[in-house]
């Protein structure tokens, strides 16, 4: 996927004019790209539109107008975009309550070895960003990439194909079949 450049991102003074429509559009886009995996893990598959939105919202919140600072932010956020032939997602551990959060983050330690996309026998194991987990707990936000083998890319391009997001973690075994709307949205990223 082509990375974002300075010309792709509106500075706050320009973004403010179109913010309401941009938010509406990205919220709708994310609806198909948000996948709940069990009761407390959600993945949002990222693309240029979702990442541009995050950058523009951050620049707006922090009143960043300097092109050099905007470039720095773009470089940082570009790491969320998938490489060619891959998908990328932000994984959220969504638990409410101090002790419950701590317990969930401890129970999910090692999930980086147990997450995959599957279709017709093809498997794409999740590759997690380094430095967001320890031996005894994980961070509540993780960044994961799925390098897709050709059969999985073909399945994503096939309407009605069965594609599953799977966790085979000993403490968190869950499997969800992607909706066709999700499959189509992700297929657009690979086109």
N, C-alpha and C positions, 0 to 999 in steps of 0.2 A: 504494500500500500504506500502510495506517495506520501512523504512526510509533509507537514505544514511548513510554510514559509511566512515571512513577515507580511507579504501582500495578501495572505489568506486570512489574517486576523485583524479584526477591526479594533482600533484603540477605543477606550471608554467613551470619548466624545461622539464617535460615530456609532458605536454599539448601542448606546443608550437610546438612540432614535428607533432602532429596530428590535430592541430587547424583548418586548412583549411577544412579538411574532416569532422571534428566534426561540424563545423559551417554549412556546406552544408547540412549535415544530419538533424540537428536540425531545420534549416530553412524550409526544406521540411516537417518535422514532424509537425511543428507549422502551416503550411499552412492549414492542415485539422483541427487543434485544435483552430484556430482563428475564432471567430464568431462575426460579426458586428451586433449590436442590435440598429437599428435606425442610425441616422446620426452622433452621437458623442460618442457612448459607444461601446467598443469592449471588449470581454472577450477572454482570452487565457487560455485554460484548461491545467493545469500543471500535469506533471508526473515526474518520476525519471529522465528521459532523459532531459527534459526541465530545471529542477531544477539543475541537475548536470552541465549542460552547463552554467547556470547563475553563479554558484559557481566558476567553472573553469575560466570563463571570468573575474570575479571579482578578483580572486587570481592573475591572470595574470596581470591585470591592476594595482593592488596594490603591485605587486612583493612579495606576501606572500608565503614563503617556510616553515616557522616554523610549525611543526605538531600540536602544541597546538593551534595556531591561526587558522589553517585550520579546526581543530575540532570545534572551536567556530563558525566559519562561517557555517559549516555543520549543527550544532545544530540550528542556526538561520534560515537557509534556509529550513530545514526539516519541519518547521511550514507551508510551502507552500504545502506540500504533503498531499493528502487526507487520511483520515482514511479508514479502511476497509468498503466497501459498500458505499463509498461516492466519489464524484468528488470535485475537487478544481480548482479555476480559479483566475487569476489576472484580475481585471476589470480596464480598462483604459478609462478615459474621454479624448477624443481626439478633442480638440478645439484649433484653432490658434487665437492669438491676446489677449492682456492683458485684455481688458474689456469683450470680449467674453468669455474668460476663467472664469473670476470672475462670470459673469452672469450664465454660465452653472453650475458651482459648487454650486451656490446658488439655482438655479432651481432644481437641482438634490438632494438637501437635503432630506433625508428620503427614498432614493431609497433602502436602506438596508431593508426596510419593504415591498418592492414591486417587488422583483426579484424571479423568479422561473423557474424550468424546469417542463414541463408537457408532459404526454403521456397517452392517453386512459383513462383520468379521474384521473390518479395518479399525484400528485403534490409533488415536492421537493422544498421547500422554501429555498432561499439562506440565509446562516448564515454568516454575515460579521464579520471580525476581529474588535474587539473593539478598540476605540481610534483613528479612522481614519475619524470620522465625528463629526460635531458639529450640534447644532440645526438649524443653518442658512446656513450651507455649508458643503460640503464633500471634501475629499482629491481627487486629480486627479487619484490616484492609490488606489485601494481597493483590499482586499483579501477576497474571498467568498468561502464557502463550501456548497455543496449540499448533505446532507444525503439522500440517495435514498431509498424509500420504495421498497419492492420486485417487484411490478408491473413495476416500472420505470427501475429497473435493468434488468428485463426480456425484456422490450421494447428495451433497449440499445443492448441487445444480439440478437435481431431479425432483420435481414437484411430487409430494406424497411420500418421499423417502423417509424411512424410519431412522432417526439419528438420536442417540441418547447421550445425555451428560450423566456421568457415573462417578460416584465416590465409593471405593471399596475399602475405605479406612475402617479399621477394626471397631472404632467407637462411633462411626458415622457412615453407615452403609445406606446409600440412597441412589436411586436411578430415576431420571425423568426423561421422557421423550420430548424432544423439541417440537413445538407447534410448527405447522407449515408456514405460518407468518414469520416465525423466528428463522426457520430454514431459509426462506426466501430473502429475508433481510441480510443474513450472513452470506448467502450466495452472491448478493449484489457487491459485497466487499471484495469477493474474489474475481469478479468479472473485469 
